[in-house]
Amino acid sequence: MKAPILVFTYNRPEHTKNLLSSLSRCKGAETHDLYIFSDGPRNEAAKDMVDAVRAYISKFEKKNVFKSVTVLEEEKNKGLANSIIGGVSKLISQYGTCIVLEDDLYVSDDFIAYMQAGLDYYEKDKNVGAISGFSFPLKCKKDERGGVYKSRTGNSWGWATWKYVWEQVDWRMSDYNSFKADNRSRKRFDAQQSGISEMLDRQMRGELDSWAVRWDYFFFKKGLWTIYPYSSKVINNGFDGSGTHCKNRKTLPIQEVSGMPYEFCALDDCKNLTKQTSGNSMIKEIKYCLKKLLGR
């Protein structure tokens, strides 16, 4: 069964339009079901923009680009964390896999094919927890550009996973108190992403509303890998001042989205670039977003 594509939207109609337009151009789109989640407005001030998003996706729903298009509208605001956890949990139990995108992303025309191929290729490797469509701007040799690498660093900018991985996550973080007191574990977690232990602390104090930091913690506890393409299939357009939490960050070093042919390899043959990704200049920008609440 082909993985469903889940798109989570809020109050940015132009970003939503750009993402759905790029998805529509993807090879193989017609073989995948698309689910568009529209979160409710946080307040009266957000209502007009949420309505504008819904007006667009209502028209988009009628286009015969995907196998099917389903729009799921929330009357009240759930926030990004609850939206993603609830939406993914519901559909991954039905399909067994899913591909997840947020409204400020833009994808290459081979994004869907790449993500589905990655899900198929690594399905039986229980050490792989997710496939990433996004890639950090890393230096690589010409013959590596169409390949993939592995990292302990997580990613929420266009990703995919399997039911057996997702259903293991303890979103309540029942072992957090023991982790909080374990300095050795905290240092190892921070070695994967600098400062992420502090973000987890903030999440548990109620200062953040992030699904991603809990997802990263789960990967850390289970020793899972994320597979990345050397040439990114995703770019993030959300740093233009339109976001609720990620305001204008013009210094973001995004590389161009790539339609370069890809080739997967066995996990043991993939280069481990955790150190390069955890120390990449983009991590500062990701940390900035996390500190401003990855949820809306």
C-alpha positions, 0 to 999 in steps of 0.5 A: 500500500502506498503511503498517504501524504499528510499536510498540516496547515494553519493560517498561511494561505500562500505557503499552503498554496506553494506546498500543494502546488509543488506536491501536485507536480510530483511524479506518482502523485496520482497513486497516493491519498492526500490528507490535509489537516486544517487547524482551527484559529487560536483567536479571532484575529487568526480567523480570516487567514484560517478561512483563506487557507480553507477556501483554497484547500476546498478548491484544491480538493476538487482537483484530480491530481492525487488518488484522493484528497480528504480535508479535515477541519478542526473547529478549535485550535489543537496546536501543531503538536496535538495535530500531528500526533493525532493525525499521524496516529489515526492514519498510520494505523490504517496505512502502516506508513505515512509521509508528513509535511507542514504548510511552509515547505516546498518539495522537488518533483521526485519528493513523493517517489523518493519518500516511498522508495525510502519507506520500501527500502528500509522497511525491514531494518528496525534500526531505521526510524524515519526517512527525511526529505530535507537535507542539511547543506553539507559538503559532499563529493559529486558521486555522493550527491545522489546518495543518502547518509544516516544521522542521529539528528532528527528532522521535522521538515518533510519526513516519513515513518512506519506504524511499528516505529510511531506506535512505540513512542511514549508521548507522556514521557513516563521515564523523563524524571530518571533521564533528567537526573542522569547527566551522562544520558543528557550529555549523550543526547546533547551530542546528537543535537546541541542543547536538545536536553534543555528543550526537552526540559522546557517541554516537560515544564509546559513551556514548549508544545513540541511533538518533535523534541519528544520524537527525537528523545524516542530516537535517542532512547531506541538508538534509531537512525534517520536516513537523509538525502545528500541533495535536499528534496525539501526547502523551508519557506517559513522564515519570512516573518509569516510564522507564529513562532519562526519570525524573519530569519533571512540568514537561514542557509537553505540549499536549493531543492533537488530533483537529482536521482537518488540511490539508497544503500544498506544502513551499515554502508551509509556514512554517519554524519551525526557530528556534521548535522548536529554542528551544522549552522542550520541547527541554530535556526532549528533550535530558534524555532524549537525555543519559540514553540514548534507548535503554533 
